[in-house]
Structures are given as structure tokens and as C-alpha cells.
Amino acid sequence: MRPHHFILSLLLAVGSTAASGDEVQMPPAEPEAMSAQPAPQMELPLRGMKMQQVEARYGAPQEKIPAVGKPPISRWIYADYTVYFEGQYVIHTVSRRK
């Protein structure tokens, strides 16, 4: 067998192996899960909002944790979520699980 025939045969064998794979089937969904309504999304402070805007729109937090580090990161604790600020601006809001 010539070298280029051997390489071609090898490539065809590898290609046919890669093309075949296992078939994965998902179990059928439970009827209750299909009819359940998704939980309503609560409106949270958005990235880029200023502290003044957050307090005006969402009210005073339960607790204000002072800034630490460089850049200064502070957080405000609300009943259902925590808002993280860099300086005066929201960088992230994390919702609490219930």
C-alpha cells in the first residue's frame, strides 16, 4: 500500500468513527411541570444606576455595608437581593433564593 493510500484510509476510518455517536434521549416531561407557570421576575436595580437612583426607586436598604478595597466596593442589603456598587454605580445585583 502506498503511503498516501494508508493516510487516506486512516482519515476515512477516523472520520467514520467521529461521525457515529451515542443517541441521548430525554425523559418525557412531567405534565405538572409543563403546566406550571414560571415564577414572576422581580425588578432589580440595573448595572450603571447611581446610588441615589437605587434608593429613590427601591427605597432605603435594610443595611449599607461600607466600601472596601480598590476600587471601593460597597453593598446594600435588601430583603430579597443585595446590590453591589463600585463607587456610586451599581455593578451587580444578586437575588436571594427562597
C-alpha angles and dihedrals in degrees: 000000000000117000094246091051090052092051091047091050090048092050091049091050093049092045093052091049092050092048094057117070145154119286114229120202124194119222115251114271118256112253091232092054092050094053097043114110116234115252112264113256114241117224110248133188111276130230111270097028115132122239090248091055093049093050093045093050103034102025131237115326122241089241137007114211110204121242120273133185135009114319090034110246119190131171138209119210118217126177095261104021147017123232119210120205133194103205104317098337133089111244099170142359121205121199119214120235117240 
